[in-house]
Structures are given as C-alpha cells and as structure tokens.
Amino acid sequence: MRTILITLHCVLLAAVSFVSAADDATRDKMRALDRERHEVERKLRDEIREIEKSDAVASHRKAAEKCSKAYREAVEKNRGVIAARKSEDRARDEFRAVVAKKMEGNPDAKKIRARLEKLENQRMDLEHRKNLTRLRLTDHYSPIQRQLKKDAKLQEMKKRIYGLKKTEDRIRAMREYRDAEKKALEKIPEARILLGQIMQTEGRVGMVEKSLREVREKAEELRIEIERSEDPDILKAKKRCQDARNAMSKAYEAKDIQEARKKELDARRTLREKVQKLAANNPKCKPLIRKIADLRKRRDALRK
C-alpha cells in the first residue's frame, strides 16, 4: 500500500511539473505575441498621426482646434472659474503653510534640518577643496600647466582642434586631447598626487550626497506623515482644500462651459471617425490592422 501511495505521489508531482512547464511555455509565447503586437501598434500609430496631419482631414482638424480654443476661452473667461481657481490656490497655499508650521515645531523635523545643514556644509567644503586642488592642475600659470606647454605633441593636438570646422570633428579631437593630457599628467609626480586627491575627494562627496538623499527621504516621509495626521489644524486646512475643489467642479458646470465642451467633444469625435475611416482603407494601415487582429486572435487561442 505504501509503495502504491509513493508511486501515485511521484506521478502527481510529475504531472504538476509537466503542467507548470507547459504553462511557462504558453506564457512565453503570449509575451512574445504581445511584444510583436505592441511593435505593430506603434507603427500603426505613426501612420495614423500622418493621416491626422494630412490635408484629407484638414477641415475636420481645424474645426476641432477651433472648438478646443473656444472651450479654453469659455473656461478662462468664466467668472465662477476664475474665483474658484483663486480660492483653490489660496486654500492650497494655506495647507502648505500649516504643514510647514507643523514641520517647524516637530522635534524630529528639527533634528533632520540640523543634519541636512551639517551634511550640506560638508558637501560644499569638499567641493571647495576639490576645486582648489583642480585649480593647481588647470590654472594657466601653475607649474604643471607650464610643464604641459613644453609637450610638443599636446600643443600640436590643441592647434589642430581650432583648425577643424565641423563640430563633431572638434568634439572628437577635444576628447582625444583630454585623453592625451590625462596620460601626460599621470607622468608628472605632483600631478599624479593631485589627481589621486581629486578622486578621493569625489568619493567622499558621493558618500555625503548619499547621506543627503537618505535624510531628505526621511524629511519627505515625515512631511507625508504630518499631512495624513488627524491634527485639527491639518484637518481644517484639508477641508478648505476639498471645499475649494468642489467649488471648482461646480464652476465647470456653467452652461456656457458645458456647451463649449460638448462642441469640442463632438468635433474631436468627428475627426477621430474620419481618421479611422481613412486608416481602414489606407494601403499602409490595412496590413497593420490585419496583423494586429491576427496577433490578438493567436494570443486568445493560447488562453483557452
């Protein structure tokens, strides 16, 4: 009996593994079909955009643009919308001010600000040190630059750059010059030491910037926490924002705005239908449309 049970268990495991492998193969085929369909759809969108820009739909396009402009003007000139927008901006500013005040008085936020200030000062000190070190390398009057000026090969490369007319040629020549200059600098003991100091300082700058990002993330998390809190001042400010948004939605219900919006939607629909009709008979679009339909059909068949 035990042997029979073990045998059945093995058979079931094998069956499950077989089904799992088959499922994986099917999913791979479906993903491949999706990728191919997305690429064909991209080509079709490109062709449709060309139709949208063509003279064949010029009148429909101009009508849609005219209606869109009329809708924008109706919104911009509506006194209710103007007043509601000002109220919404004011409520949003007040909410930000309340959050900022809560952040200012929060003990954790104070520690974060102090940490940010310290790290920012460290970053600026390191950048200053790096720039001073680099100046000893690049300053026109530095001993190192005077030594480089004696390098005939470098000077010839520099002259060649200014004689080139094409931008891409100058960029390529400048890159070659910088590479040659770096190799020349590495042969000068003092320059080699300065280059090492710059690299070391850049590494420390990177570490400080990483710490800055981490502390800023903590500040953002704290700000979100305060915004979502049940603090009475926060809740009042949120309510003012919601009331302002509701007033804005109500203002958009004005008759002249709704009429202008309907005309715009109708014009856009007419344009879209005209474009679709032309695309359906376009020699470039037709095979793409058929290809998309075929790929969808093949994918659906795999799901059954």
C-alpha positions as CSV (number, residue, x, y, z in Angstrom):
1,M,0.0,0.0,0.0
2,R,2.8,2.4,1.0
3,T,4.6,1.7,-2.4
4,I,1.4,2.4,-4.3
5,L,1.0,5.8,-2.4
6,I,4.6,6.8,-3.1
7,T,4.1,5.9,-6.8
8,L,0.9,7.9,-7.0
9,H,2.7,10.9,-5.3
10,C,5.5,10.7,-7.9
11,V,3.0,10.6,-10.7
12,L,1.2,13.6,-9.4
13,L,4.4,15.6,-8.9
14,A,5.5,14.7,-12.5
15,A,2.1,15.8,-13.8
16,V,2.3,19.1,-11.9
17,S,5.8,19.7,-13.2
18,F,4.6,19.0,-16.7
19,V,1.7,21.4,-16.4
20,S,3.9,24.1,-14.9
21,A,6.4,23.7,-17.7
22,A,3.6,23.9,-20.2
23,D,2.2,27.0,-18.5
24,D,5.6,28.7,-18.6
25,A,5.9,27.9,-22.3
26,T,2.5,29.3,-23.0
27,R,3.2,32.5,-21.1
28,D,6.5,32.9,-23.0
29,K,4.5,32.6,-26.3
30,M,1.9,35.1,-25.1
31,R,4.6,37.6,-24.1
32,A,6.3,37.2,-27.5
33,L,3.0,37.8,-29.3
34,D,2.3,40.9,-27.0
35,R,5.7,42.3,-27.9
36,E,5.2,41.8,-31.6
37,R,1.6,43.4,-31.4
38,H,2.9,46.4,-29.5
39,E,5.5,47.0,-32.2
40,V,2.9,46.7,-34.9
41,E,0.6,49.1,-33.0
42,R,3.4,51.6,-32.7
43,K,3.8,51.5,-36.5
44,L,0.1,51.9,-36.9
45,R,0.0,54.9,-34.5
46,D,2.8,56.6,-36.6
47,E,0.8,56.1,-39.8
48,I,-2.4,57.4,-38.1
49,R,-0.5,60.5,-37.0
50,E,0.5,61.1,-40.6
51,I,-3.2,60.9,-41.6
52,E,-4.2,63.3,-38.8
53,K,-1.7,65.8,-40.2
54,S,-2.8,65.3,-43.8
55,D,-4.9,67.6,-46.0
56,A,-7.6,64.9,-46.2
57,V,-8.7,65.8,-42.6
58,A,-7.7,69.5,-42.7
59,S,-11.2,70.8,-42.3
60,H,-12.1,68.4,-39.5
61,R,-8.8,69.2,-37.7
62,K,-9.3,72.9,-38.0
63,A,-12.9,72.6,-36.7
64,A,-11.7,70.5,-33.7
65,E,-8.9,73.1,-32.9
66,K,-11.4,75.9,-33.2
67,C,-13.8,74.2,-30.7
68,S,-10.9,73.4,-28.3
69,K,-9.9,77.1,-28.4
70,A,-13.5,78.2,-27.8
71,Y,-13.7,75.8,-24.8
72,R,-10.5,77.1,-23.3
73,E,-11.7,80.7,-23.7
74,A,-15.0,79.8,-22.1
75,V,-13.2,78.4,-19.1
76,E,-10.7,81.3,-18.9
77,K,-13.3,84.0,-19.1
78,N,-15.8,82.4,-16.7
79,R,-16.0,84.5,-13.5
80,G,-17.0,81.5,-11.4
81,V,-14.0,79.5,-12.6
82,I,-11.7,82.5,-12.0
83,A,-13.0,83.0,-8.5
84,A,-12.9,79.2,-7.7
85,R,-9.3,78.9,-9.0
86,K,-8.2,81.8,-6.8
87,S,-9.9,80.1,-3.8
88,E,-8.3,76.8,-4.6
89,D,-4.8,78.4,-4.9
90,R,-5.3,80.2,-1.6
91,A,-6.5,77.0,0.2
92,R,-3.5,75.0,-1.2
93,D,-1.1,77.7,0.0
94,E,-2.7,77.8,3.4
95,F,-2.5,74.0,3.6
96,R,1.2,74.1,2.8
97,A,1.8,76.8,5.3
98,V,0.0,74.8,8.1
99,V,2.2,71.7,7.2
100,A,5.3,73.9,7.2
101,K,4.5,75.3,10.6
102,K,3.9,71.8,12.0
103,M,7.2,70.7,10.5
104,E,9.0,73.7,12.0
105,G,7.7,72.8,15.5
106,N,8.3,69.0,15.2
107,P,11.3,67.7,17.2
108,D,12.1,65.0,14.6
109,A,12.0,67.7,11.8
110,K,14.4,69.9,13.8
111,K,16.9,67.1,14.0
112,I,16.5,66.4,10.3
113,R,17.1,70.1,9.4
114,A,20.2,70.2,11.6
115,R,21.5,67.0,10.0
116,L,20.8,68.4,6.5
117,E,22.6,71.7,7.2
118,K,25.6,69.8,8.6
119,L,25.8,67.5,5.5
120,E,25.3,70.3,3.1
121,N,28.1,72.3,4.7
122,Q,30.3,69.1,4.4
123,R,29.4,68.8,0.8
124,M,30.3,72.4,0.0
125,D,33.6,72.2,1.9
126,L,34.6,69.1,0.0
127,E,33.6,70.7,-3.4
128,H,35.6,73.8,-2.5
129,R,38.6,71.6,-1.6
130,K,38.2,69.6,-4.8
131,N,38.0,72.8,-6.9
132,L,41.1,74.3,-5.2
133,T,43.0,71.0,-5.9
134,R,41.9,71.0,-9.5
135,L,43.0,74.7,-9.9
136,R,46.6,73.6,-9.1
137,L,46.2,71.3,-12.1
138,T,44.4,73.5,-14.6
139,D,45.4,77.1,-13.7
140,H,47.2,78.7,-16.7
141,Y,50.1,79.9,-14.5
142,S,50.5,76.7,-12.5
143,P,53.9,74.8,-12.7
144,I,52.1,71.7,-14.0
145,Q,50.4,73.6,-16.9
146,R,53.8,75.3,-17.7
147,Q,55.3,71.8,-17.9
148,L,52.5,70.6,-20.2
149,K,53.1,73.5,-22.6
150,K,56.5,72.1,-23.3
151,D,54.9,68.9,-24.6
152,A,55.1,69.3,-28.4
153,K,52.6,66.6,-29.1
154,L,49.9,68.1,-26.8
155,Q,50.4,71.6,-28.3
156,E,50.1,70.2,-31.8
157,M,46.8,68.5,-30.9
158,K,45.5,71.7,-29.4
159,K,46.3,73.7,-32.5
160,R,44.6,71.1,-34.7
161,I,41.3,71.4,-32.7
162,Y,41.0,75.1,-33.6
163,G,41.6,74.4,-37.3
164,L,38.6,72.0,-37.5
165,K,35.4,73.3,-39.0
166,K,32.8,70.6,-38.2
167,T,31.5,70.5,-34.6
168,E,31.6,66.7,-34.4
169,D,35.3,66.7,-35.5
170,R,36.2,69.3,-32.9
171,I,34.4,67.3,-30.2
172,R,36.3,64.1,-31.2
173,A,39.6,66.0,-31.3
174,M,39.0,67.6,-27.9
175,R,38.2,64.2,-26.4
176,E,41.5,62.8,-27.9
177,Y,43.3,65.8,-26.5
178,R,41.8,65.4,-23.0
179,D,42.8,61.7,-23.0
180,A,46.4,62.6,-24.1
181,E,46.5,65.4,-21.5
182,K,45.5,63.0,-18.7
183,K,48.2,60.5,-19.7
184,A,50.7,63.3,-19.7
185,L,49.6,64.5,-16.3
186,E,49.9,60.9,-14.9
187,K,53.6,61.0,-15.8
188,I,54.2,64.1,-13.6
189,P,54.6,63.1,-9.9
190,E,52.9,66.2,-8.4
191,A,50.0,66.0,-10.9
192,R,49.6,62.3,-10.1
193,I,49.2,63.1,-6.4
194,L,46.7,65.8,-7.1
195,L,44.6,63.6,-9.4
196,G,44.5,61.0,-6.6
197,Q,43.4,63.7,-4.1
198,I,40.6,64.8,-6.5
199,M,39.4,61.2,-6.9
200,Q,39.5,60.7,-3.1
201,T,37.5,63.9,-2.6
202,E,35.0,63.0,-5.2
203,G,34.4,59.7,-3.4
204,R,33.8,61.5,-0.1
205,V,31.4,63.9,-1.9
206,G,29.5,60.9,-3.2
207,M,29.2,59.4,0.3
208,V,27.9,62.8,1.6
209,E,25.4,63.1,-1.2
210,K,24.1,59.6,-0.5
211,S,23.5,60.6,3.1
212,L,21.8,63.8,2.0
213,R,19.4,61.8,-0.2
214,E,18.6,59.5,2.7
215,V,17.9,62.3,5.2
216,R,15.8,64.1,2.6
217,E,13.8,60.9,2.2
218,K,13.2,60.9,5.9
219,A,12.1,64.6,5.8
220,E,9.6,63.7,3.0
221,E,8.3,60.7,4.9
222,L,7.8,63.0,8.0
223,R,6.0,65.6,5.9
224,I,3.6,63.0,4.4
225,E,3.0,61.6,7.9
226,I,2.0,65.1,9.1
227,E,-0.2,65.7,6.1
228,R,-2.0,62.5,6.8
229,S,-2.3,63.1,10.5
230,E,-5.5,63.7,12.5
231,D,-4.2,67.1,13.7
232,P,-7.2,69.5,14.0
233,D,-5.3,72.3,12.1
234,I,-4.4,69.9,9.3
235,L,-7.9,68.5,9.0
236,K,-9.3,72.1,8.8
237,A,-6.8,73.0,6.1
238,K,-7.7,69.8,4.2
239,K,-11.4,70.6,4.4
240,R,-10.8,74.1,2.9
241,C,-8.9,72.5,0.0
242,Q,-11.7,69.9,-0.6
243,D,-14.3,72.7,-0.5
244,A,-12.3,74.7,-3.0
245,R,-12.0,71.7,-5.3
246,N,-15.7,71.1,-5.1
247,A,-16.3,74.8,-5.9
248,M,-14.1,74.5,-8.9
249,S,-16.0,71.4,-10.2
250,K,-19.3,73.3,-9.7
251,A,-17.9,76.3,-11.6
252,Y,-17.2,74.0,-14.6
253,E,-20.9,73.1,-14.7
254,A,-21.7,76.5,-16.0
255,K,-23.9,76.4,-19.1
256,D,-21.5,78.2,-21.5
257,I,-18.6,75.9,-20.5
258,Q,-20.7,72.7,-20.9
259,E,-21.9,73.8,-24.3
260,A,-18.4,74.6,-25.4
261,R,-17.2,71.3,-24.1
262,K,-19.9,69.4,-25.9
263,K,-19.0,71.1,-29.2
264,E,-15.3,70.2,-28.6
265,L,-16.0,66.5,-27.9
266,D,-18.3,66.3,-30.9
267,A,-15.7,67.9,-33.2
268,R,-13.0,65.6,-31.8
269,R,-15.2,62.5,-32.3
270,T,-15.9,63.6,-35.9
271,L,-12.2,64.0,-36.6
272,R,-11.4,60.6,-35.0
273,E,-14.1,58.8,-37.0
274,K,-12.8,60.4,-40.2
275,V,-9.2,59.4,-39.5
276,Q,-10.3,55.8,-38.6
277,K,-12.3,55.6,-41.9
278,L,-9.3,56.7,-43.9
279,A,-6.9,54.4,-41.9
280,A,-9.2,51.4,-42.7
281,N,-8.7,52.0,-46.4
282,N,-5.1,53.2,-46.2
283,P,-2.7,50.8,-48.0
284,K,-0.1,51.3,-45.2
285,C,-2.6,50.9,-42.4
286,K,-4.7,48.0,-43.7
287,P,-2.0,45.3,-43.4
288,L,-1.0,46.6,-39.9
289,I,-4.7,46.4,-38.7
290,R,-5.0,42.9,-40.1
291,K,-1.7,41.9,-38.4
292,I,-2.9,43.3,-35.0
293,A,-6.2,41.4,-35.3
294,D,-4.3,38.2,-36.2
295,L,-1.9,38.5,-33.2
296,R,-4.8,39.1,-30.8
297,K,-6.6,36.0,-32.2
298,R,-3.5,33.9,-31.8
299,R,-3.0,35.1,-28.2
300,D,-6.6,34.4,-27.3
301,A,-6.3,30.9,-28.7
302,L,-3.4,30.3,-26.3
303,R,-5.5,31.3,-23.3
304,K,-8.2,28.6,-24.0
